[in-house]
Amino acid sequence: MKAGTLVIPPQTGTLLFLAFALAFAIKVPLFPFHTWLPDAHTEAPTAGSVILAAVLLKMGTYGLMRFNFGLFPDQSKEWAWLFIALAIVGIIYGALVAMVQPDVKRLVAYSSVAHMGFVILGMFSFTEAGMQGALYTMLSHGVTTGALFLLVGFIYERRHTREITQFGGLSNPMPLYATIFVITTMASIGLPFLNGFVGEFLIMVGMCQSQVLGITSSVNWNVIATMFAGTGVIFAAVYLLWMVQRVFFGKVTVDKNKGLADLSWREIGLMIPLLFLMVYMGVFPKPFLARSESAIKAIQERVMHQAGGTVDHAEANPPVSGDEHK
């Protein structure tokens, strides 16, 4: 042991890594530790759901990247296959369960399980594109899902129900509400030029470039993992657009909905900054990506070099002088 350097035995490091990872996986939440999230969102008031989706869930993914990758780089690379597998299951499972939800708020909650699965996938690709995409998806998910929970709260205040069957044709009495809801939904799906597209695109590009799962003569497991994760984008379009169709389009199916008031100026004021961010982050992602670039490269180099891997020279910063490695 060198002076001032702590050397952790491999077995102890693995146990500590798994202990940290379990705590953060519950917070994410990563499948199969996700079961608390839909119930928490359903029981929470609108403000609580917004804070939970926009801020608190990211403590789990940030913790994995900051502490697990920083303290246990060898174990992070060694166990990456498990987290990638759980992330893919979470992406597909969260989307499929969201399709059958009768409650709009529970549908949005299960969409968070799928989106956070994408974040985990990008983080454990250990490529600059994938890890940048993971950070970007944390930001964009906070904006879009927070906005969706606000919009669900607006209609709940008017009708005191979130059941999809209690709505239908809401675009007739509430055209402005319907317009903002559709834009937010498209951002959550990942429509190009909106914020949801940038992060998910970078994650899938990074996972394709990754070598963490290994490449044989006939099979590139990283590409296969990306293909399975990509189905989550398709499923997201299915459950969100189907929900929008049933809630907003067609004739008004419930008489109580005919006299609903459209958004007030207070509610419009809440949504305008979020709509601005959805468009700005989708069109101009560089200010956000440049801010996190150096930190991502430092984490990537620590994991790949410490674990005996290699970093693509096109992605890593070249050293300025030999003093940096002393």
N, C-alpha and C positions, 0 to 999 in steps of 0.2 A: 504494500500500500504506500503510495506516494504521499508526501506531506500535503494536507489540504484536499486530498482526493478520497472519496468514498467508493470502495469497490464492493458491489453487491454480488454474492454468489448467484449463479444462473437459476437454481431452483427457487431461491428466495425472490429473485427478480420476477420470475414467472408468477409466483403467488401474489406478489404485490401488484403486478400488472393486471392480473385477473380481478383482484379485489377493487382496484381503481376502476377498471373497465365495467364491472358489474354495477357499481354505483352510478357511473355516468350513463350506462345503457338504459337503466331504469328512468333516468331523468330525460333522456332524448325524446320519446321512448323508443327503444329498438325492440323489434319482435324477438322473443315472445313476452317482453316486459311492458307491453303497451296497454294492457287492459284497463289501467287506471285512467287513461287520458279521456276516452269518450264520456265516462261517467263524471269526471271532474268538469269537463266543459258543459255537460248537460245541466249539472247542478249549480254551476257558477253563474253569477250575474254577467252581463255583457262586458263590463269593465274588467272583471276577473278573467274572462276568456281571452280578451284582447291582450292583457299583460302576459298570460300564460303562453299564448301562441307566439307573440311577438318578441318576448324577452326570455322567459324562464326556460323554455325548451332548449334554447341555444346554450344554456349553461352546461348541458350534457355534452354536446358536440364540441364546444370550446374546451371543456375539461379534457376530453379525449385527446384533442390536438395539442393542448398546452402542456398537460401533465403526463399523459401516457406516452406520447411521442417523445417528449422532452426527457423524461426520467428513464424510460424503458424502450429505447430504440430497437434493440435486438428482438425483444418480445413483441413489439408492435409489428414488425415485419413477419415474424414467425407465425403470429396468430391472425394475420390479415385475412387469410382465406375464410376463417370463421365469420368475421365481421362482414365481409363481402357477401357471403352466403346468406346471413341473416338480413342484410340490407335488401337483397333481391327478394327474399321471401316477404319482407315487410312492404316493399313497394307493390308487389302483386297482390298480397293479401289485403293490405289497406285499401287498395282500389276496388277489389272485388266486394269487400264488405260494405264499402261506401255506396256501391250501386244499389243495394237492397235496403238502405236506411229509409224509414218513413219520416224521420225527423231531420229537418234541414241542418240544424246545429250539429247533430251527431254525424251527418254526412261530411260536413266541413272538418269535424274532429278526426274522422278516419282518413280524410285527405292529408292531414298533417302527418299521420303515420307514414304514408307513402312518400311525402316530400322529405321527411327527415331520413328516410331510407336512402334517398338520393344523396343526401349530405354525407352519410356514413360511407357510401360507395365511393364518392369522390375523395374523401379523406384517406381511405385505405388503398387508393390507387398509387399513392406516393409519387405522383407526377405533378408538375407545376400546374398544368391545366386543370387536372382533377381537383387538386386542393384549393386552387383559386375559385373553381366553380362551386366547391362546397361552401366556402366562405360567402360567396356571392348569393348562393341559394339561401343561406341563413338570413341575409339581409332582405332579400326579395320575398321570402316566405313570411317574414315578420310584417311586411307592408301589405301583401295581398291577403293573407289569412286574417290578419288583424282587421282589415277592411271588410272582409266577408262576415266576421263575427259582429262588427258594428252594424252592417246592413241587416243581418238576421235579428239583431236587437231592435232595430227600428220597426220592423214589421211585427215583432212580438209585442211591442208597446201598444200597437194599434189593435191587434187581434188576440193577444194572449194565447196564442198557439203557434207551434212550429211545424205542425204536421203538413206534409206536402199535399195530402188529399183535401185540406181545408183551403187551399188556394187554387189558382187557375185564372188566367186572363188578367193578371194584375197590371200588365202594361196598359190596360185601358184606363183605369182610374189613377194609376201612378206611373206615368210615362218617364219622368225624370228618375225615379227610383229604379225602374227597370233598366234604363240606359246605363246608369252607374253600376248596377249589379252585373250586367252583361260584360261591361269593360273589365271589371274586377275578376269575373270568372275567366275571361280570356287570358288575363295575366296569370292566373293560377294554373291554367292549362299549359301555358308556355307558348303563347302566340308570338311570333317574331315581332320585334319592335316594342315589346312589353317586357317588363323586368324578369318574369319567370323563364323566358327563353334562354337568356344568357347563361345563367348558372347551370341549368340542366344540359345545355349544349356542351359547355366546357367539361362537365363531369363525364359525359359519354365519350368525348374526345380523349380526355385524360385516361379513362379506363381502357380505351382501345390501345393507347400508347404504352400502358403499364406492362410490366413484366413480373408483377408480384405473384401471379398465379402460375407462372411458368408457361413455356412454349415448347411443344414437342414438334416432331417432324411433320405431323399431320393435323395437329389441333393447337389453336391459340386460345387457351382458356379465358384469357382476358377479353377477347372479342366476343366469345360466347356469353360471358357474364354481362357484357354491355348489351348484347341482343336481348337477353331476358329482361334486363332493367328497362330497356327501351319500350317494352310492352306496357310499362306503367304509364308512359305518356299517352298511349292510345286509350288505355282504360280511364285515365283522368278525363280525357275528352268525352268519353261515353257517359260517365256518371255525372259530370258537371253540366254538360249540355242537355242531358235528359232531365235533370232537375230544373234547369232554366226553362225548358220547353213546358214542363208540367205546371210550373209556378206562374209563368209570365205570359204565355202565348195561348191563343184560342179565345173562346168566349169566357166571360166571368161565370164560374160554375157555382159559386156560393153567394147568396144575396147579400150577406154581411160585408162582402168585399166591394160592392158597387159604390159605396159612399166613402171609401178610405181616402184620407187626405194624402197628398204627395209630400215629398220631403220639405221640411221647414228650412228657413235660412240657417238656423243653428246646425241642423244635420248636414246641409250642403257645405257649410264652413268646415265641418269635421272631415268631409270626404275630399275636398279639393286638394289639400296638401298630399294626401295619399295617391290620388289620381295623377298628380304631377310627378310624384316619385316613380310610379309605375311606368310612365312614359319616358321620363328622363333616364332612369336606370336601364331601360330597354334600348334606348337610342345612343346614350353616352355612358357606357360602362367603364371607360378607361380611368376616370378619376378615382373610382372605387378600387379597381384592380391594381392601379399603380400604388395606391396607399398600402396594400397588403403584400405587394410583390416581394419585398426584401425579407419579410418575416416568413413567408411561405418557402422561399428558397433556403433559408437557414434551417427550418424544420426538415425540409426534404433532404438536404445534405446530411444532417445529423442522423436521420434514420437510415438512409441508404449507405452512407460511408461507415457508420458505426456497425451496421449489420452486414457489412461486406458486400454491399451492392454497388452499383455505379449510377451516376447521375448524368443524364444527357447533357453534353456540353452546350447544346443550343439553348438549354433551359437554365443552367446554373450560371451564376456570375463568375467570370474568371478572376483569379486573385490579382490584386494590384501589384503586390510585391511578395517576396518570399517571407517577409516578416509576419504575414498573416497566419502562417502555419507553424510558427515557433511557439 
